[in-house]
Amino acid sequence: MPRLQPVNDNMSMIPMMNLVTILIPFVLMASSFVPLAVVEVNARTEGGPGLVEDSGDVARVLVTPTQIAVEWQGQIVRQLDCDGGCRTYESVPVAALGEVLEGLGAPDGTGLVVAVQADVPYDVVIAAMDASRTSGEGALFAGVSLGSL
């Protein structure tokens, strides 16, 4: 019967420390290449106005579970139907909504209110905000506020 050899349980931590020493600068350099996109949203508080005042110069995106409508100067400009209802980010016609908002010809300093019904999923709200954020020429609206229908 073979004899069992004693095991040396003194494990060296030097290779692990070398690996961590090399990985820390690499992770720091790689993280600088990831851009963060921030949408500045001004939520209204009860009794106090947000950044965007509710006047005739405000464009509104009305989001319901079945469609998205764009309102400008009190008139519905266009209604966009979602594919199978507005339930996911992919079902929202983001490109078409962006084209409608860009085609409004809103002057600089115009605000936007994204008005959402209570039962609309969060992904759909984000899709509407993505469409209203920028166009090929830069920012579309001076300020974006959230509201409810």
Residue pairs with C-beta under 8 A, 6 or more apart in sequence:
39 129
39 130
39 133
39 144
40 143
40 144
41 129
41 144
41 145
41 146
42 50
42 51
42 52
42 143
42 144
42 145
43 50
43 145
43 146
44 50
44 145
44 146
44 147
50 143
50 145
51 111
51 143
51 145
52 58
52 111
52 112
52 113
52 142
52 143
52 144
52 145
53 111
54 113
56 73
56 74
57 73
57 107
57 110
57 111
58 110
58 111
58 112
58 113
59 70
59 71
59 72
59 101
59 104
59 106
59 110
59 111
59 112
59 113
59 141
60 70
60 71
60 72
60 112
60 113
60 114
60 115
60 147
61 68
61 69
61 70
61 71
61 97
61 101
61 112
61 113
61 114
61 115
61 128
61 131
61 132
62 68
62 69
62 70
62 71
62 115
62 149
63 86
63 114
63 115
63 116
63 117
63 120
63 124
63 125
63 128
63 149
64 86
64 117
64 120
64 149
65 85
65 86
65 87
65 117
65 119
65 120
66 81
66 82
66 85
66 86
67 79
67 80
67 81
67 82
67 86
68 79
68 80
68 82
68 86
68 92
68 93
68 97
68 128
69 76
69 78
69 79
69 80
70 76
70 77
70 78
70 79
70 80
70 97
70 100
70 101
70 104
71 77
72 104
72 106
77 100
77 104
78 100
80 93
80 96
80 97
80 100
81 93
82 91
82 92
82 93
82 124
83 90
83 91
83 93
84 91
85 91
86 92
86 120
86 121
86 124
87 121
87 124
88 121
88 123
88 124
89 123
89 124
89 126
89 127
91 124
92 124
92 127
92 128
92 131
94 127
94 130
94 131
95 131
97 128
97 131
97 132
98 131
98 132
98 135
101 112
101 131
101 132
101 135
101 140
101 141
102 135
102 140
106 140
106 141
108 142
109 142
110 141
110 142
111 141
111 142
111 143
111 144
111 145
112 132
112 140
112 141
112 143
112 144
112 145
113 144
113 145
113 146
113 147
114 125
114 128
114 129
114 132
114 144
114 145
114 146
114 147
115 147
115 148
115 149
116 124
116 125
116 128
116 146
116 147
116 148
116 149
117 148
117 149
118 148
125 146
129 144
132 140
132 141
132 144
133 139
133 140
133 144
134 140
